[in-house]
Amino acid sequence: MVLERVSLAVEELESVRLKDLEGLDQEEAAATMNVSQPTFHRILESAHKKIADALVRGKAIKIEGGEYVIKRRARQGRRRA
């Protein structure tokens, strides 16, 4: 048996992380993703529908594609002399 799957774009995953996991409000999350608040809302709503479909119907979630830029984080830790 092949498990059906739902494709979740990277920006959809990021919207869920910022809003639901990090607890940002939509304006803060939209600014973090460099999109407007209405665009953020549409991305989040799409992600929620896909995740609900996967959970309720027992589908796999595949994270792929989308439009995104990965920002480099500052290195942490001590510097060697």
Buried (B, 14 or more C-beta within 10 A) or exposed (E): EEEEEBEBBBBBBBBBBBBBEEEBEBEBBBBBBEBEBEBBBEBBEBBBEBBEBBEEEEBEBEEEEBEEEEEEEEEEEEEEE
